[in-house]
């Protein structure tokens, strides 16, 4: 194959590759536009379903109160609103069927719900035409439950459409969740509007199902409001923040005293609010929710509309790039033919004529600094560079192999050190009337945390937890040395010698070339039912008393090996049967979440509060699980260790259980 053919083939290949890449990108833009249209269609249909749920709730309330007190409401407007919502849903399903495939099931579901609603309406009309109060009251409950079921199925249809939403935009997703929580709150308000309105109409004791449902709605509504406000921070509209902050306050404040009166006999019941005021209050709350929903729907619709427009703009831009690429391929072919192939062929022709000894042939004018004149020099330079590059590559591969082997040996050493560290830690055990359990999660292969629990002498149990400064091998070495030193100090401790003296001796003897460490060094005095410990720069332990109360002990202190001639104080606290002491390293409270915020002592105390009645193992697992969940991963950036000491026996010594 001639050089000209090779060059033309290469140019054609590169041009076609560029066009193919752009075509793939354009296909991606087309898919993106299709996805944006699907999201827009899904949002539009879900918006109509949301409005239909609100209309159904209004008709449910009016018909329910009419069944209890005929003639109170004209239901034509409410029914017309529901019918209009149904028609809009059907139109939306037809309009967006091309953008959002698979809507046949949703269309069938809407038709079935419409049939159920018409059947329920017919039953209401039949009951209202009757003069019998008893059947109307029974029918009121049936009507309430049937329409509530229809509303729940409508909301389920919304959720099924929402599950197809693959959008990752946080504002759109937050607005969707806010609409969902607002719809839950609106449904609880609408249900209580009907139920409590009926209770205010009744001159009999409120039915148990009414009071129970109203109380459940109160709880669900409060939770929905809390969840709704938690989403406010993700919404860019400041007016929505203010609206969500005040949403439902009046309704929940008025509902609480009403719930307290529902269980009283009707003759003794004093209405905290009149029926008219109750209906006005709840209607105002529902109107406020409707306005909030309208703002959320408008925001989502506007944002999705912008996304669709942006997808169209990007598609047009990539189409322009494709046209430019085609033009560039044609232009490069012309340039290659006129500026490269033609001069090269004239040079080859001259060389062939010279080979035939045609000395009269004119030679093409070649400049010493052009591409043809520099071709030989470039090849020589390329060869020299290639030889040098190959030598460098071989050297780099050899160095990489040596580094890999060094890393393997180092990791083996670290794993062996980690195994030694693990063997130093005691297993969960009972030491007479004192039991203990712990957790140990290193941030890497080896760690700077350690702990131990030892029988010190008759009726005393010694324990410690250590956190050596730093990470890696130096911290691990410090933890092994401190573990041995403290264990020996506990076992060989002189009678009458204070824990502060033990800490001071260790501090004075601690080598300067080892990292300093924080610790809790303590003992359980069972006969006196007391706990003594020294806190040396370690996080304050948590005392969980048998009566369910809990608090932190100690106020810090100085680490061991940091300040010469440091002084340590003894903290003493009652430690009775059933009491537990939770000791933890700073890897718990200083664990950082994805946003950089630390876990903190307040969250630790919250976990302790929720699990204070749990077993020791469950309490430890709850703390570790909470820290993992806070970090959002299964790893820790700092070593995490926990030790829980529990007094399990009756009054007396620690050596064995008392009869």
C-alpha positions in Angstrom: 0.0 0.0 0.0 1.3 3.4 -1.0 1.9 6.1 1.6 -0.8 8.3 0.0 -3.3 5.5 0.5 -2.2 5.0 4.0 -2.5 8.7 4.8 -5.9 8.9 3.2 -7.1 5.8 5.0 -5.8 7.1 8.3 -7.5 10.5 7.8 -10.8 8.8 6.8 -10.5 6.5 9.9 -9.9 9.4 12.2 -12.7 11.4 10.7 -15.1 8.6 10.9 -14.0 7.9 14.5 -14.7 11.6 15.4 -18.1 11.5 13.8 -18.9 8.2 15.6 -17.9 9.7 18.9 -20.1 12.7 18.3 -22.9 10.5 17.2 -22.7 8.5 20.4 -22.7 11.7 22.4 -25.7 12.9 20.4 -27.5 9.7 21.2 -26.7 10.3 24.8 -28.2 13.8 24.6 -31.3 12.3 22.9 -31.7 9.8 25.7 -31.2 12.6 28.2 -33.9 14.7 26.5 -36.2 11.7 26.6 -35.5 11.2 30.3 -36.1 14.8 31.1 -39.5 14.6 29.2 -40.3 11.4 31.2 -39.5 13.2 34.5 -41.6 16.2 33.4 -44.5 13.9 32.5 -44.2 12.0 35.7 -44.2 15.2 37.7 -47.3 16.5 35.9 -49.3 13.3 36.5 -48.3 13.1 40.1 -49.3 16.7 40.6 -52.8 16.0 39.3 -53.1 12.9 41.6 -52.0 15.1 44.5 -54.8 17.6 43.7 -57.3 14.8 43.3 -56.4 13.5 46.8 -57.1 16.9 48.3 -60.5 17.1 46.4 -61.5 13.6 47.6 -60.7 14.6 51.2 -63.0 17.6 50.9 -65.9 15.6 49.5 -65.2 12.9 52.2 -65.6 15.5 55.0 -68.7 17.1 53.6 -70.5 13.8 52.9 -69.5 12.4 56.3 -70.9 15.4 58.2 -74.0 15.4 56.0 -74.7 11.8 57.0 -74.4 12.7 60.6 -76.3 16.0 60.2 -78.3 16.1 56.9 -78.4 19.3 54.9 -75.3 20.9 56.5 -73.3 21.0 53.2 -74.1 21.3 49.5 -71.9 18.5 48.1 -72.3 19.4 44.4 -69.3 21.7 44.3 -67.1 19.1 46.1 -68.2 16.3 43.7 -67.7 18.6 40.8 -64.1 19.3 42.0 -63.4 15.6 42.3 -64.8 14.9 38.8 -62.7 17.7 37.3 -59.6 16.3 39.0 -60.4 12.9 37.5 -60.8 14.4 34.1 -57.5 16.2 34.4 -55.8 13.0 35.4 -57.2 11.2 32.4 -56.1 14.0 30.1 -52.6 14.1 31.7 -52.3 10.3 31.2 -53.3 10.6 27.5 -51.1 13.7 26.9 -47.9 12.2 28.4 -48.4 8.6 27.3 -45.8 9.0 24.6 -43.2 10.4 27.0 -43.9 8.0 29.8 -44.6 4.4 28.6 -46.3 1.9 30.8 -49.2 4.1 31.8 -51.9 1.6 30.9 -51.9 0.1 34.4 -52.2 3.6 35.8 -55.1 4.4 33.5 -56.9 1.2 34.5 -56.3 2.0 38.2 -57.9 5.5 37.8 -60.9 3.9 36.1 -61.3 1.4 38.9 -61.0 4.1 41.6 -63.6 6.2 39.7 -66.1 3.2 39.8 -65.5 2.7 43.5 -66.1 6.4 44.1 -69.4 6.4 42.1 -70.6 3.4 44.0 -69.8 5.1 47.4 -71.6 8.2 46.2 -74.7 6.2 45.3 -74.8 4.7 48.7 -74.5 8.1 50.3 -77.3 9.5 48.2 -79.5 6.5 49.2 -78.8 7.0 52.9 -79.4 10.8 52.7 -82.8 10.1 51.1 -83.7 8.0 54.2 -85.0 9.4 57.5 -83.4 6.6 59.6 -80.5 8.1 61.7 -79.0 4.8 62.7 -78.2 3.6 59.1 -76.9 7.0 58.3 -74.4 6.9 61.2 -73.3 3.4 60.3 -73.1 4.5 56.7 -71.0 7.5 57.7 -68.2 5.3 59.0 -68.4 3.1 55.9 -68.2 6.1 53.6 -65.3 7.5 55.6 -63.3 4.2 55.4 -64.1 3.6 51.7 -63.1 7.1 50.5 -60.0 6.9 52.8 -59.1 3.7 51.0 -59.5 5.4 47.6 -57.3 8.3 48.7 -54.6 5.8 49.9 -54.8 4.0 46.5 -54.4 7.4 44.8 -51.3 8.1 46.9 -50.0 4.6 46.2 -50.4 5.4 42.5 -48.3 8.6 43.0 -45.6 6.6 44.8 -45.5 4.0 41.9 -44.8 6.9 39.5 -42.3 8.4 41.8 -40.3 5.1 41.9 -39.6 5.6 38.2 -37.9 9.0 38.9 -34.2 8.4 38.5 -33.3 12.1 38.9 -30.4 12.8 41.2 -31.0 16.6 41.5 -31.3 17.2 45.2 -33.7 20.1 45.0 -36.1 18.2 42.8 -36.0 15.2 45.1 -36.4 17.4 48.2 -39.4 19.1 46.7 -40.9 15.7 45.9 -40.4 14.5 49.5 -41.8 17.8 50.8 -44.9 17.3 48.7 -45.3 13.8 50.0 -44.9 14.8 53.6 -47.3 17.7 53.1 -49.9 15.4 51.5 -49.6 13.1 54.6 -50.1 16.0 56.9 -53.1 17.3 54.8 -54.7 13.8 54.9 -54.4 13.7 58.7 -55.9 17.2 59.0 -58.7 16.3 56.6 -59.5 13.0 58.4 -59.6 14.8 61.8 -61.7 17.6 60.3 -64.4 15.0 59.5 -64.0 12.8 62.6 -63.8 15.6 65.2 -66.4 17.6 63.3 -68.7 14.6 63.6 -67.8 14.2 67.3 -68.8 17.9 67.9 -72.1 17.3 66.2 -72.9 14.2 68.2 -74.8 14.2 71.5 -73.5 10.7 72.4 -70.2 9.3 73.6 -67.7 9.4 70.8 -67.1 6.1 69.1 -63.9 4.4 70.1 -62.7 4.1 66.4 -63.1 7.9 66.0 -61.0 8.8 69.0 -58.3 6.2 68.1 -58.2 7.3 64.5 -58.0 11.0 65.6 -55.1 10.2 68.0 -53.2 8.3 65.3 -53.7 11.2 62.9 -52.4 13.6 65.5 -49.2 11.5 65.8 -48.8 11.1 62.0 -49.5 14.7 61.4 -46.8 15.8 63.9 -44.3 13.4 62.4 -45.1 14.6 58.9 -44.6 18.2 60.0 -41.2 17.4 61.5 -40.1 15.6 58.3 -41.4 18.4 56.2 -39.5 21.0 58.1 -36.3 18.9 57.9 -36.6 19.1 54.1 -36.9 23.0 54.2 -33.1 23.4 54.3 -32.8 21.9 50.8 -35.4 24.2 49.3 -34.1 27.4 47.6 -37.3 29.5 48.2 -37.0 31.5 51.5 -40.8 32.1 51.5 -41.3 28.3 51.5 -39.1 28.1 54.6 -41.3 30.6 56.5 -44.4 28.9 55.3 -43.2 25.4 56.4 -42.1 26.8 59.8 -45.6 27.9 60.7 -47.5 25.2 58.9 -49.9 23.3 61.1 -49.1 25.0 64.4 -52.7 26.3 65.0 -54.3 23.0 63.9 -52.0 20.8 66.2 -52.4 23.3 69.1 -56.2 23.2 68.8 -56.3 19.4 68.3 -54.5 18.4 71.5 -57.2 19.6 74.0 -59.9 18.2 71.7 -58.4 14.8 71.9 -58.4 14.9 75.7 -62.2 15.4 75.6 -63.1 12.7 73.1 -63.1 9.9 75.8 -65.5 11.8 78.1 -69.2 11.1 78.2 -71.0 13.6 76.1 -73.0 15.1 79.0 -69.7 15.8 80.9 -67.8 16.9 77.8 -66.9 20.5 77.5 -66.2 21.5 73.9 -62.8 23.2 73.6 -63.9 24.6 70.3 -67.2 25.0 68.4 -67.9 23.1 65.2 -67.9 26.2 63.1 -64.5 27.3 64.5 -63.1 23.8 64.1 -64.2 23.7 60.4 -62.8 27.2 59.8 -59.5 26.3 61.5 -58.9 23.1 59.6 -60.1 24.5 56.3 -57.6 27.3 56.8 -54.9 24.8 57.5 -55.8 22.8 54.4 -55.8 25.9 52.4 -52.3 26.8 53.7 -51.2 23.3 52.7 -52.8 23.7 49.3 -50.9 27.0 48.8 -47.6 25.3 49.9 -48.3 22.4 47.5 -49.0 24.9 44.7 -45.7 26.6 45.3 -43.8 23.3 45.4 -45.5 22.1 42.2 -44.8 25.4 40.4 -41.2 25.2 41.5 -40.7 21.6 40.3 -42.6 22.3 37.1 -40.4 25.3 36.4 -37.2 23.5 37.2 -38.1 20.5 35.1 -39.1 22.8 32.3 -35.7 24.4 32.4 -34.1 21.0 32.4 -36.0 20.0 29.3 -35.1 23.3 27.5 -31.4 22.8 28.6 -31.5 19.2 27.2 -32.8 20.5 23.9 -30.1 23.2 23.8 -27.4 20.7 24.4 -28.8 18.4 21.7 -28.7 21.3 19.2 -25.1 22.2 20.3 -23.9 18.6 19.8 -25.6 18.5 16.4 -23.7 21.6 15.4 -20.5 19.9 16.6 -21.3 16.9 14.3 -21.7 19.2 11.3 -18.4 20.9 12.2 -16.7 17.6 12.4 -17.9 16.5 9.0 -16.6 19.8 7.6 -13.3 19.3 9.3 -12.9 15.8 7.8 -13.4 17.1 4.3 -11.1 20.1 4.9 -8.3 17.8 6.3 -8.6 15.6 3.2 -8.0 18.5 0.9 -5.1 19.9 3.0 -3.5 16.4 3.2 -3.7 16.0 -0.6 -2.3 19.4 -1.5 0.3 20.0 1.3 1.6 16.4 2.1 0.8 13.8 -0.6 1.7 16.0 -3.6 5.1 17.1 -2.3 5.9 13.6 -1.1 5.1 12.1 -4.5 7.2 14.7 -6.3 10.2 13.8 -4.0 9.7 10.1 -4.6 9.6 10.6 -8.4 12.8 12.6 -8.2 14.5 9.8 -6.2 13.4 7.2 -8.7 14.7 9.2 -11.6 18.0 9.7 -9.8 18.1 5.9 -9.3 17.9 5.5 -13.1 20.9 7.7 -13.3 18.8 10.6 -14.8 21.2 13.3 -13.7 19.4 16.0 -15.6 16.2 15.6 -13.6 15.3 18.6 -11.6 15.2 18.1 -7.8 12.3 19.3 -5.8 13.2 22.3 -3.7 13.6 21.0 -0.2 14.3 23.3 2.8 16.6 22.0 5.5 14.1 23.0 8.2 10.9 21.6 6.7 9.2 18.3 7.5 10.9 16.3 4.6 14.4 17.7 5.4 14.0 16.9 9.1 12.6 13.4 8.6 16.0 11.6 8.9 17.0 13.7 12.0 13.6 13.0 13.6 14.0 9.2 13.1 17.5 9.3 14.6 16.2 11.3 17.6 13.2 9.0 18.0 15.4 5.9 18.1 17.7 7.4 20.8 14.7 8.5 22.8 13.1 5.1 22.4 16.2 3.3 23.7 16.4 5.7 26.6 12.7 5.3 27.4 13.0 1.5 27.3 15.8 1.6 29.7 13.8 3.8 32.1 10.8 1.5 31.8 12.9 -1.5 32.8 14.3 0.3 35.8 10.9 1.5 36.8 9.5 -2.0 36.6 12.3 -3.4 38.7 11.8 -0.6 41.3 8.1 -1.3 41.4 8.7 -5.0 42.0 11.0 -4.2 44.9 8.6 -1.7 46.4 5.7 -4.2 46.1 7.8 -6.9 47.9 8.7 -4.4 50.6 5.1 -3.4 51.0 4.1 -7.1 51.3 6.6 -7.7 54.0 5.6 -4.5 55.8 1.9 -5.5 55.7 2.8 -9.0 57.0 4.6 -7.4 59.9 1.6 -5.0 60.6 -0.8 -7.9 60.5 1.3 -9.9 63.0 1.4 -6.8 65.2 -2.4 -6.5 64.9 -2.8 -10.1 65.9 -0.6 -9.5 69.0 -2.7 -6.4 69.9 -5.9 -8.4 69.6 -4.6 -11.1 71.9 -3.9 -8.5 74.6 -7.6 -7.5 74.7 -9.7 -9.4 77.3 -12.9 -11.2 76.2 -16.2 -10.3 77.7 -16.3 -12.0 81.1 -17.8 -12.0 84.7 -15.4 -11.3 87.5 -17.6 -12.2 90.5 -20.2 -9.5 90.8 -18.6 -7.3 88.1 -18.9 -8.1 84.4 -17.5 -6.3 81.4 -17.7 -6.3 77.6 -15.9 -4.1 75.0 -15.5 -3.3 71.3 -12.3 -2.6 69.4 -12.3 -1.2 65.8 -8.9 0.0 64.5 -8.8 2.6 61.8 -6.1 0.7 60.0 -4.3 -2.6 60.4 -2.8 -1.7 63.8 -4.3 0.7 66.4 -3.3 3.0 69.3 -6.3 2.0 71.4 -6.3 -0.8 74.1 -8.1 -1.7 77.3 -8.0 -4.4 80.0 -9.9 -5.5 83.1 -8.1 -7.4 85.9 -8.9 -8.7 89.3 -6.7 -6.4 91.4 -7.0 -7.9 94.8 -9.9 -9.2 97.0 -13.0 -7.3 96.4 -11.4 -4.9 93.9 -11.5 -5.0 90.1 -9.0 -2.8 88.1 -9.5 -1.6 84.6 -8.1 0.9 82.1 -8.6 2.2 78.6 -5.8 3.9 76.6 -5.7 6.0 73.4 -2.2 6.6 72.2 -1.6 9.8 70.1 -1.2 9.3 66.4 -1.8 6.4 64.1 0.1 3.4 62.6 3.1 1.6 64.0 4.2 4.2 66.5 0.8 4.4 68.1 0.5 0.6 68.1 3.8 0.2 69.8 2.7 2.8 72.4 -0.5 0.9 73.0 1.3 -2.4 73.6 3.8 -0.8 76.0 1.1 1.1 77.9 -1.1 -2.0 78.0 1.7 -4.0 79.6 2.7 -1.2 82.0 -0.8 -0.5 83.2 -1.6 -4.2 83.6 1.5 -4.7 85.7 0.7 -1.6 87.7 -2.8 -2.9 88.5 -1.5 -6.4 89.5 1.4 -5.1 91.6 -0.3 -2.1 93.1 0.5 -1.6 96.8 -2.2 -1.6 99.4 -3.1 2.0 100.1 -1.5 3.3 97.0 -3.8 5.8 95.1 -4.6 5.6 91.5 -3.3 9.1 91.0 0.1 7.9 92.4 0.1 5.0 89.9 -0.7 7.4 87.0 2.1 9.8 88.2 4.7 7.0 88.4 3.8 5.9 84.8 3.9 9.5 83.6 7.3 10.1 85.1 8.8 6.8 83.7 7.2 7.1 80.2 9.9 7.2 77.5 10.2 10.5 75.6 10.5 8.7 72.3 7.1 7.1 72.6 3.9 9.1 71.9 1.9 10.4 74.8 -1.5 8.8 75.5 -4.8 9.5 77.2 -6.3 7.0 79.6 -9.0 6.1 82.1 -7.4 4.1 85.0 -9.9 2.9 87.5 -11.1 0.3 90.0 -14.4 -1.0 91.4 -14.6 -1.2 95.2 -17.5 -3.6 95.6 -17.7 -3.6 99.5 -18.0 0.2 99.5 -20.1 0.2 96.3 -17.8 2.8 94.9 -16.0 3.5 91.6 -12.6 5.3 91.6 -10.7 6.4 88.5 -8.1 8.8 87.1 -8.9 10.7 83.9 -5.8 11.6 82.0 -6.9 13.6 79.0 -9.4 10.9 78.0 -13.1 11.5 77.1 -15.4 11.6 80.2 -16.9 8.2 80.8 -20.7 7.8 81.1 -22.3 6.4 84.3 -25.6 4.6 83.7 -27.3 4.1 87.1 -29.7 1.2 87.8 -32.7 3.7 88.1 -32.3 4.7 84.4 -30.5 8.0 84.9 -27.1 8.6 83.3 -24.4 11.3 83.4 -20.8 11.9 82.5 -18.0 11.8 85.1 -14.7 13.7 85.3 -13.5 16.8 83.6 -10.5 15.9 81.4 -7.0 16.0 83.0 -3.6 15.9 81.3 -2.4 13.1 79.0 0.4 10.8 80.2 3.8 11.6 78.8 2.9 15.1 77.6 3.7 17.4 80.5 6.5 16.6 83.0 5.5 16.1 86.6 1.8 16.2 85.8 -0.6 15.8 88.6 -3.7 13.5 88.4 -6.9 13.6 90.5 -9.1 10.7 91.6 -12.8 10.8 90.6 -15.0 8.8 93.0 -18.7 7.9 92.4 -21.2 5.5 93.8 -21.3 2.2 91.9 -24.2 0.0 93.0 -25.6 -3.2 91.7 -27.2 -2.6 88.3 -24.9 0.4 87.6 -22.8 0.5 84.4 -19.8 2.6 83.3 -19.3 3.3 79.6 -15.7 4.2 78.8 -14.9 5.2 75.2 -12.0 6.7 73.1 -12.3 9.9 71.2 -12.7 7.9 68.0 -16.4 7.8 69.0 -17.2 11.4 69.7 -14.8 12.9 67.1 -16.0 10.6 64.2 -16.7 12.9 61.3 -19.7 12.5 59.0 -19.7 13.1 55.2 -20.1 16.8 55.8 -17.2 17.0 58.2 -19.4 17.5 61.4 -18.2 15.4 64.3 -20.5 12.8 66.1 -20.1 14.6 69.4 -20.9 13.9 73.0 -24.5 15.0 72.6 -25.3 12.4 70.0 -23.5 9.8 72.1 -25.7 10.7 75.1 -28.8 10.4 72.9 -27.8 6.9 71.9 -27.2 6.0 75.5 -30.6 7.5 76.5 -32.4 5.3 73.9 -30.5 2.1 74.8 -29.9 2.6 78.5 -32.2 -0.3 79.4 -30.6 -2.6 76.8 -28.0 -5.3 77.6 -24.4 -4.3 77.7 -23.6 -6.0 74.3 -26.7 -4.3 72.7 -25.6 -0.9 74.2 -22.1 -1.3 72.7 -23.5 -2.4 69.3 -25.9 0.5 69.3 -23.1 3.0 69.9 -20.8 1.5 67.2 -23.7 1.2 64.8 -24.7 4.9 65.4 -21.1 6.0 64.7 -21.0 3.9 61.5 -24.3 5.3 60.4 -23.0 8.9 61.1 -19.9 8.3 59.1 -21.8 6.8 56.2 -19.3 4.0 55.7 -18.0 0.9 57.4 -14.6 2.3 58.1 -13.3 4.7 60.8 -10.8 7.5 60.4 -9.7 7.1 64.0 -9.5 4.0 66.3 -12.8 3.3 68.1 -12.8 1.3 71.4 -15.5 1.0 74.1 -15.4 -0.7 77.5 -18.5 -1.2 79.6 -18.1 -2.2 83.3 -21.2 -3.4 85.0 -21.9 -4.2 88.7 -24.1 -7.2 88.5 -24.3 -8.7 92.1 -25.9 -7.7 95.3 -24.2 -5.8 98.0 -20.9 -7.3 99.1 -17.5 -8.1 97.6 -16.5 -8.5 94.0 -14.9 -11.9 94.4 -18.1 -14.0 94.0 -21.9 -13.6 94.0 -23.5 -13.3 97.3 -26.3 -15.8 98.2 
